[in-house]
Amino acid sequence: MIAVIFIYGRRVPKKYNIPTPPTNNVGANTSANTEVNTDSILQISRRQLSQEQSTRLAMLENSISRGDVKDQKLKVYHQMAHFWGDSIGLFPPYAWYEAEAARLENSEKSLTFAAQLFLSSLQQDQQADAQLTKWKALQARDLFERSLKINPNNDSSKVGLGGCYLFGNISSTPMEGINLIREVTQRDSTNVYAQMMLVQGSLVSGQFDKAITRLQSVNRMHPDNIEAILLLADLYERNNDKATAISWYKKSLPFIKKASLKEVIEKRINDLSK
């Protein structure tokens, strides 16, 4: 639990639930009661706005329809993203408009940035709405694939693409995502991002021993990787190996700058020591 707080605590978006879409929703391409799409997500998001916010949104949307120049559209897409993210605090429409800007710009940097937004949110999903999770994964996959068309040698994008399959339930063959990531680790076993993604895959499938082995390998390569240290502590605690868990929690303390988190870990050490 402490590892989850550390890794994701600063990045968790406000809670966002997708109600079951109505079957008579004219204009949306939603399959009846089975999935959501961008249209339905944006419609549901709009229902949560005040009158003043709706007016502001309408002005921005009209700016998009009037903008014929690429730079104008890019500017408005970013304004829309910040409206939903900063002013309203809803992740899906924020990420969607960042993605639209990235698709329009079509640069490797912008596409991978937008893809990582969706992937990070996927990794945070805990008992999330399966329809929304799948939508995020499909968005991330599209963005990573576009990025890889620009630079097929970007290992981080290949790993990210594999993560879409791991966390998004968008394939009938679960190994598809693992195989994409393994292609990178087989070529470069020191790629920490790929190794940590495989760790996440092991955790999702309940293979805790395999996750521990990979985390220990990461720790040997990068002893200061706080994510690996805290995940090791957490996994040993789950296995009821208190002594080893305490040892890993203690190893994390020199690398933690945030006083509140350090206090939580010190308390956990004391509790496990009793």
N, C-alpha and C positions, 0 to 999 in steps of 0.2 A: 504493500500500500504506500509506503514512504517513497519507493521508487516512482510510482505513478504520480504522486504529488510533485516530486521534483521534476520529472520529465515533462509532464503535461500541465502542471498547475498554472503556468503563465500563459498558456495558449488555448485554454478551453473556451470556446465561444459560448454565448448565452444559449440556454436550452431552446431547442426549436423542434416542435413536434409537427408532423404532417397528419392532419385529420384525413379520414377516408374520403377521397374525392367523390363528389356526387356523380351518378351515372348519366345525368342529363346536362352535364356541363358543356354547353355548346361552345365551340371555339378551342377547347383544349383537346390535345391528342391522347388523353389519358385512357388507358385500358380500364374497363369498369372494375373498380375495387381491387386491382391487382398491382398497379404501379403508378408512380407519379412521374411527371416530366417537368421541364423548365417552366412551361406555361402555368401549370397548376401550382408550382412552388411560388412563382412570382405573384399569382393571384392570391394565394393564402397569405403571403407576406403583406400584401397591400391592405388586407382586411385588418391588420394590426396597427394601422397608422391613424393618427388623429387627423382632423380636417386640415389643419395647418400643414402637417407633414405630407398629406395627400396632394395639396396644392403645390408644394415644393417639388414633389416627385413628378407631377404632371408637367411642370416647367422643364425639368431635366429631360423627361422623355420626349417632349416636343423638340427640344434642342437636338436630340439624336436624329429624329426624322427629318429635320431641316438641314442637318450637316452633310454637305456633299464632299467635303475635303477630309481626307484621312486624319490629319492632325486635329481637326475639329472633333471628329468622332472619338478619337483616342482621349481627348481632354474630357469630353462628356462622360465616356465610359468610366474613367477614373473618378469623376465627380459622383457618378451614380454609386460606384463601389464605396466611396467614403461616406456617402449619405447612408447607405445600409449598414456599413460597418461601424462608423464612428457615431453617427447621430441616432440610429435605431438599434444597433447591436444585434443584428441578425446575420448569421454566418452565410447561409446558402445564397441569398441574393448578392451579398458582398463578394463572395468568391466567384459567382457567375459573371458579374460585370468585370472583375479583374481578368477572368478567363476570356471574355469577349474582347477586351482591350489587347490581351496577349495574342489572340488569334488574328486580330487586325494588324498588329505590329509585326507579327510573325518573325520574331527574333528568338534565338535559342534561350537567351537570358529571360525574356518575359514569359515564354512558354513554360520553362521549368519552374519559374517562380509561382505561376498560377497553379501548375500541376502539384507542386509541393504543398500549397494551401489545402487542396482537397485531400491529398494523401495524409497530411498531418491530422486533419480532422477525422479521416477514416481510422487512423491508429488510436484516436482518443475515444471512438464510439464504444460505449459500454451499454449493452442491451438496447442499442439504438433501433429506431424504426428501420426495418430491413429495406423498405422502398427507398428511403432517403439515402441510406448507405449505398445502395446499388447506383443511385443517381450520381452520388459523389464519385464513386469508383469509375463510372463511365466517363465522367468529365475529366478526371485525372488521366485515364488511359488515353483519351483523345489528345490531350495536351502533351503527354510524354511522347506519343507516337509522332506528333507534328515536330517536336523538338529533335527526335532521333532522325527524322528525314533531313534536317538541317545538318546535324552532326551525329552520324551513326556510331561514332567512337566514344560517345559520352557514357561512361560506365555508370555514373550516378543516375542518369535518366533510365538506363536499362534496369538498374536495381529498383528505381521508383516504379517503373512499369510492372515489374514483378510484384511489388507491394500492392498494386491495385488489385491483382488477382488474389493475393493472400487475404486481404481484408475486405474486399468488396463483393465477394460471391457473384462474380460475373462470368464464371467459367464452370462447366460441368466436370472439368478435370483439375482438381486442386493442385496437382504437381506442376501445372503450367507456370505459375508464379515462381515456385521454388526453382524450377529449371532455368528460368531467365536469370535469377540471382546467382545460381551456381555457375553459370557461364562466366560470370565476372570473377567469382572467387577461385575458380579453377585456373584462370589466367593470372590472377593477382590475389593471393591468399592474404595479403596485408591490407586489403581494402576493408576498412573498419565499417563503413556504411553498409556494405554488402553483408558482412558478418553479423552486424547488429540486426539487419533485416531478417536474416535467417534465424537469429535468436527469437525475434518476434513471431516468426512462423512456427518455431518449435513450441513457443508458449501457447499460441492459438490452438495447436493440435494436442496440447497436454504433454509434450515430450520434454519434461523438465530436466531430465538428466542430460539430454542432448543440448539443451539451452545452457546448462551450467558449463559443459565442456567448451562450447563456443565462447562463452563469456570469459572463461579462464584464459583462453587463447588471446582474446582481445586485451585482457589485462596484462598479459605478458608483453604484448606489443606496445600497449599504451597504458602504463600504470596509473596515469592521471585521468583516465576516462571514468568520470563520476557516474555516468549512466550504467556502465558495466558493473562497477563496484556495488551500487545500490541494488541493482537487479540480482546480483549474486547474494547479497545479504538477505534480500526478500525471499529468494528461492530456498536458501538454506533454512530460513525461519519457517517457511511453509512445510519443509521436510522435517520440522521439529528438531533440527540440529542447532540448538541454541548457541553452543560454544562457537561454531564456525560462523553463524550469523553475526554474533557479537564482534568477532574478529573483522569481518568485512565492514560492518557499520563503523567500527573504529578507524579503519583504513580510509573511510570516506571523509572524515572530519577535517583533515588538513586542506581538502580541496573545496570545501563549501564556504562560500562567502556570505550567504544569507543567514543572518543571525537566527531568524525564526525557524528555518529548516534545521539548522544545527541544534537548536534547542529540542526540536521534535526527535531528532536522531539520538541525542544524548539521553532523553527520557526513555526511548525505546531500548537503548543499551541497558539502562538501569532496570527496566521492567523485565528484560530477558535474563538479567543477572540474579534475580531473586529466586 
